[in-house]
Every structure is written in structure tokens, then in C-alpha cells.
Amino acid sequence: MNSFAKVLPIAFAASLLAGSVLSQDAEKKVDNITAVTSEDGRYYTADGVPTYKIAPDGTIDWLTYSGFRRYHSECHVCHGPEGEGSSYAPALKNSAVNMDYYAFVDVVTNGRKKVDASHNSVMPAFGDNVNVMCYLDDIYVYLKARGTDALPRGRPGKREDKSDAIRQAEADCLGH
Ligand code: HEC
């Protein structure tokens, strides 16, 4: 093998790496937090990703309130109260802000494992659990509100009413 053949792939790989770092920076500039549209009591970013909405007087949207309850029934045993993390599992209030929404959904649906000589870390798959899957956006927006500190620790206070559309979607999802 001549020396070019050895060097070229490395240079090529390095340029690919630089390219992916650049595109990650570009992605970070996308506003993953601010609600710009709403539909029947659900709020979305400019990219159509679910997000929270907290009014100037502190009133929170229904999904954020519902997510607070669902998180504390299904996730907090491993991830710690209020998304703060534990010695066993990461702080999801940060994950919800930093991870892509679809990646977040994928991990919850399909689970993830890091098990070897020095790790024993298992995120279960919740894809078959309607008490999680029917409230996944609720849990996600709640954690995002915690991650930006828009929502303080503690039981949330004033909230919007549950809309008819949210009530209907919930019944459909649960198969009622
Ligand atoms: C039995 C313990 C356990 C429960 C219950 C659990 N998780 Fe996890 N979760 C973990 C562990 C451990 C990890 C880290 C997995 C790894 O190392 O890849 C994790 C990772 C994650 C990640 C990836 C975080 C990141 O920053 O990469 C997400 C998202 C997540 N969990 C969401 C949830 C949600 C939402 C719930 C509740 C519906 C939940 N988990 C319930 C143990 C758990």
C-alpha cells in the first residue's frame, strides 16, 4: 500500500467529523423550547415539536401538569424526583432539553442498555405500556419545563383545563 492510500482515508474521516460537528452546531441554534403554535391545548415549537407553555402569571399548560404526575408514577424511581437524576440513571430534565425529541421518544419506546464489565445500566422499553406511551408528550414537555427552570420544583399550581381534544385523544390511546 502506498502512503497516500493510508493517509487519505484519515483526512477524509477527519473532514467528515468536522462536517458533523458543524451541522450539530447548526442544529443547536434551532429553538427547541419556545411555543409558537398551539392546537386544542397542545403547544409546539416552530419545528412542530411538543413544548410547554407557561403564562406570565405562572399558569401551566395541561400537558406539563399531566407530565408531572405521569413522570412521578413511571420514571422517578430510577431518574429521581423532578427529573433531577440519580446515581443509577441520568437527569432527564437535561436530556429533554438537549436530546432531539425523536431520539427521546425512541429511547423510551425501545429502551437502551449499557451492560459490560464496568456498567450495568438498563433503560427498560416502554413501547407496550399505555400508561407511558399515551402520555409521552406530557412527560417530555414537563421535563423540558424543568430543564429550563421555567417550572420550579414542587407540585405545580395553576393550570389550564384539559381540552376536549386531549381528553378524546387519551381515551382513544387507552382504548376506552
Ligand atoms: C428501571 C429504571 C428506569 C426506569 C423506570 C426509567 N428509566 Fe430511563 N433510563 C434508565 C437508565 C439506567 C438509563 C441510562 C441508559 C444507558 O446508559 O444507556 C436511562 C436513560 C433514559 C433516557 C436517555 C437519556 C439520555 O440523556 O441519554 C431517556 C430519554 C429515558 N431514560 C426516559 C425515561 C422515561 C421517560 C421514563 C419513564 C416513562 C424512564 N426513562 C424510566 C433507567 C430507567
Residues whose N, C-alpha, C, O or C-beta is under 5 A from the ligand:
A	BS01	HEC	E74 C75 C78 Y88 A89 P90 S95 F104 V107 V108 R112 K113 K114 S121 V122 M123 P124 V132 I139
